[in-house]
């Protein structure tokens, strides 16, 4: 990947002069973080471990394919040999968690190695207890699990001034002025203070955060319901496309490619660039699990 994949609007949330969609976001894929087809040849490995309530990943897959990604999706944990082989050809790994942990032992070690090589990880969870595998990985890598059970179902905007909810300006929020938070969500507890909050929900707790240090990138998100529920509500498709584009870690691998080319032709090597989350949510009041975004959860936990 030797050409700039990003659009001229990369990092801009409000794009002056752009037409708007029904929710007030810039209308048109040219206002996404990356150009359409920019990542042809790049693969995303998805472990889609929660498939209840008609969650088929159809809309996210179409969105990702528009940027050129090939999506390799499993709805159960594949054999270890298959997992290792598919990781080797993928730019990033997405895990959509269920209520019980399905990944352990050698799988977790392979994920550690994948992440430490600079490849991206997206950990998706939702309301308690639908974050088991995301938490198993997030605890290992960042000491930052998610928990909680909050009924959100709101559209948030860019945070300004002393606002306690909303999202921040980041490459992932390119072209977004309004973003749907999800129905029932959990919050992220960053005990090591190593994550950057991206979206704070309507209850003032962090739903989405990123890790971006030492050439490694990850996203943690506590609201996977928006991947299949109210997909068109506000900004979800753009958020998904931007997130995948950012997780490619193009800046790191572009630099490595240029340095390698420089060595090969015995010329100058381009220099490599220098490299309090609130917790107001209450836990679910009993141990009976309701499905993410289910009618039961909507009735019981406003």
N, C-alpha and C positions, 0 to 999 in steps of 0.2 A: 504494500500500500504506500505508494510514493507521492501521492498528491493529497492536498488538503481536503479532508472529507467534510469539513464544517461549512455551513452557510455563512454569509456575511453578517448574519444577525446573531451569531453564537454569543450566548451570555446575556442577550437583551431580553427582558421580560415584556416591557411595553415597547411596541414597534410603531413609531409615529408614521401615519399615513397608510398603514396596512388596513385592508378591509377586515371586518370582525364577524365572527360566527355568532350563533344565538346566545352564547354565554359571555361574549365579549373578548374572546381570544382571537389573535391574528388568524385570519382565514387563508389557508393554503399551506401545502407541505414545504414550500420554499422558506417558511418562517420557523421550521423545525431546527434543531441543532445541526443535523447532518443532511446533506443532499440525498435525494432519492437514489437508490442504487449504490451509494457510496461504499457499502461494505459487502459488495459481491465477493463471494469466496470465503466469507467469515461465517462460522457456525456458532449457534447457541445451543448448549445442552440443557434441557429443561427436565427436572424431576418433578413431575406434576402429581404430587402425592395426595392432594385433596381434590376430589372430583364430584363432590356432592352438589345438589341443587342445580344440576344442569351445567356445571362449570366444565366446558369443553375446550377452553383456550383458543377457540376459533378466532375471536376478534384480536387478541394480542398477537397471534401468529401472523395474521394478515398485515397488521401494522408493522411488525418486525420485518416481514418479507419485503415490504415496500422500500426499506433501506438496503436491501440486498442480502440480508441474513438468511441462512438456512437454519431452520429450527428442527432439532432432533429432540423428540419428546417421549418420555416414558411415564406411564401412569402407575408404575410400581418400580421398585428398585431393581435395576438390571443386574445380571451376573457381574461379578467384580471385573472379569477380563473385558467384558463389553464396556463397562464404565470407564476403565483405564484407557481403552482404545479410543473411545469417543471424547474423553477429556483431552487427549493428545491432539485432536484436530479441532478443538473448540476454542473460541476466544473468550468465552465466559460460561459460567454455570449458574443456572437459576434453580432454586429449590422452593417449591410451594408446599408448605408443611401441612401435615395432618396432626391429629391429637396425640398420637403415640410416636415415639422415636423409632425410625426404621433404618437409619444409617448409624453404623458404629464401626469400631475396629479399623480395618484396613481402608474402608471407604473414607473415614474421617482423615486418616493419614494422607490419602491421595488428594483430598480436598485441600489440606494444609499445603502440600507441595505445589499444587496447582496455583493457589493464591500467592504463595511466596515467589512463584516464577513471574508474577506480574499480571496474571490472567484475572479477569473480573469475576466477582461473585455477587449474586443478588439473592438475599435471604428474605423470603416472603412468609409472614405469619398473619394471624388475625386474632380475634378475641380468644381469651382462655377457653380451652387449652390447645387451640390450633396454631401452635408455634413450636412443636417438639423438636423437629430436626433443625429448624432455623436457630433455635436457642442452643442446641448442642454444638453447633458450629460457631455461633456468635460468642458463646462463652469461651471457647477454646482460643479464638482469634483476638477478641476484643474485650472480654469480660463485660459484655453488654447484651444481656437477654432482654426479651420483651415480655410484658405481662399486662393484665388488666382486661376490662370488659366494659367498653364505653359505647353507647349508641350515639354515633356522630351524624351521618347522613346530611352533612352541610357542604356548601361550596365555600372555600376560603380564598382569600386574595393575598397579594404580596404584603408582607409585614412592613409597616411604616411606623415611625415614632415609637410609642410605648405599647403598641398592640401586642397582645399575648398569643394570638393565633394567626396563622397564615404561613406563607413560604418565603424563602429568601432568594435573592438573585444568585443564580448558579448556572453553569452550562446545562444542567438537567432541567432547569425551569425556563430555558429559552422559549420565547414565544407564548408564555403563559401569564395571564393576568388573573385567571380564575381556575381553581383546581378542586375537584371533588375529593373529599377525604376518605370515602368509604362508609359503609353502614355501621357494622359493629367492628371496633378496632381495639388494638392494644397499644401500649406505649413502650418506648425504649428506655432502658436504664443504663446509662453510660458511666459505670463506676470508675473507669480509668480516665475519663474525660478525653478520649481519643477520637471521638466522632464529631462531625459537623452536622447540626440539625438542619434539615432542609424544609420539612413541613411540620408545623405545630398545629394540632387539631383544634376543633372548636371548643374543647375543654382545656386548652392551654398546655397539653402534654405533647411530647414529640412522637409523631407517627413515622416519619421518614428521616433517616440520617445516613451519612456517607462516611467512609474511611478513605482518606487520600493522603497517604504518607509513604515515603521510601519507595516510590514507584509502584505502589500497590493500591488497588481500588476495590471497594465493596459498597453495596447499598443494603440497608436493612429497612424493611417496611412492615408495619403492623396492620395493614389494611388490604389484604388481597381480595376482599369482596368486590372492590371496584374493577377487578379484571373481568368480571362477568355480570355484575349487577349495576345497572345505570351506567353502562360503558360510555354512552354519549352525553352524560350529564355535564361534565366540564373538564376538558383537558386531559383525560386519561390516556387516549391514544398518543397524544404528543408526549406526555410524560414517559410512557413506555418506550417510545422510539428514542427519545433523548437519553433515557437511562441506559439503554443498550449501546447507543453510540458512544456514550461516555465510558462505559465499562470496557470497551475495546482497548482503552488505554493507548490510543493512537500516539499521543505525545511521547510516551516512553519508547514504544517499539519503532516509531519513526526515527527517533534519535539513534537507537541502537543500529537500525538499518543503515543510516547515513555514516555512522562510525565504522561499521563493517565495510561499507563501500570505500570509505577513505583509506582504510588499511589495505584493501585489495589493490587500489591503484597507486599506493605509496604517495598519498598526498596528505594535506592537513586534515586531521580528524575534527569534525565540528564539535564544539564544546557542548556538554550536556547541561541543560538548565539546572540551576540550583533547585536543588530540590526545596453548665449548670442547668442541666436539663431539669425543668420542673417536673414534679411527680404528684399530680393532684387526683389521679384516677382512683376509684375504689374497685377492689376486686369483686368478681361475681359473688353474690351473697350465698350461694350454695354450691355443692360439688357436682350438680347435674349439668352436663355439657349441653348447650344449645348450639345448633349449627351456626356458622358465621353468616350473619345477615338474615337469619331465619325469622319467620313470623313470631316464633316463640320469644326470640331475643328482643324483637321490636316491642312486643307487648310488655315484657317484664323489666326491661332495663333502660328506660328513657332517662 
